[in-house]
């Protein structure tokens, strides 16, 4: 990654570049912000800028090594767990091949995307004390190429207590020309004594303009990019997932689902239709199921905005004959929290490999109740 391959975060990139030009690169930094906004991409681009600007560096060779993530003085640490390949005492070094493939194919991937890569979706990855010992040993050695050496700790909130404590001395007294970048979506879960020793760089959600530019660069048309960037909630990872499943008949599924759920309270035959619908959705890929649930959450939220005369804040454009304004009459303060809660719960269980048929059947039956709830009078 290079800075010109990063979307958004202009002020953060400007500050990082200034620290290089002034020769005042903080040795320990914490990049913190929402998931899926590209902090890993910025960290790699920053490391490249620091390493490859060295007077004695062969810039073309340095760039090539960063492109392939094989620079001998750049190290990565990330959450791992035992799997079919590594059964005991897993460490990041044992998964470098998978990591390079993950970053190459998914610069803006999420933690769950990484767990899927390792096939450990049902486990909780962590960064253990053995990792801290390996990091300390690597950074105590002389730089292979005679310049900077560094480590990027991705998802640093997964450092367990022993690992975080063991890194404190390294952060307090780093060897010369050593750069440590910690990346986290949950700053409050990082050991306070470690966090306080880092310069914090805060990242925010991306603008729709930045998301559109990214989607166009990934092959979307201007129209598709404009539509998906409005649905992505500022997260490039979400936008790219939406692009991957663009063309999936989410709107058709949603309209059929909600109409059938609405009828089911008075028509028992519609319950059978709902169960058949659930079985159909259970047959598509898990990633598509997740994106449909996110699509549904967003559509309910936009309908609520219309219900409260905030149409100017909505961005959804129907592809078929779906009239979101008419639909908004059934979305209000008496059911929105219940419906969104059920959709988020379904997403949680799908993400953890629950039975899709059971999850969508249960969700559908609950929707038949919640959609008929009356508004709460204030």
Secondary structure, 3 states (H helix, E strand, C coil): CCHHHCCCCHHHHHHHHHHHHCCCCCCEEEEECCCCCCHHHHHHHHHHHHHHCCCCCCHHHHHHHHHCCCCCCEEEECCECCCCCCCCCCCHHHHHHHHHHHHHHCCCCCHHHHHHHHCCCCCCCEECHHHHHHHHHHHHCCCCCCCCEEEEEECHHHECHHHHHHHHHHHHCCCCCEEEEEEECCHHHCCHHHHCCCEEEECCCCCHHHHHHHHHHCCCCHHHHHHHHHHCCCCHHHHHHHHHCCCCCHHHHHHHHHHHHHHHCCCHHHHHHHHHHHHHHHCCCHHHHHHHHHHHHHHHHHHHHHHCCCHHHCCCCCCCCCCHHHHHHHCCCCCHHHHHHHHHHHHHHHHCCCCHHHHHHHHHHHHHHHCCCCCCCC
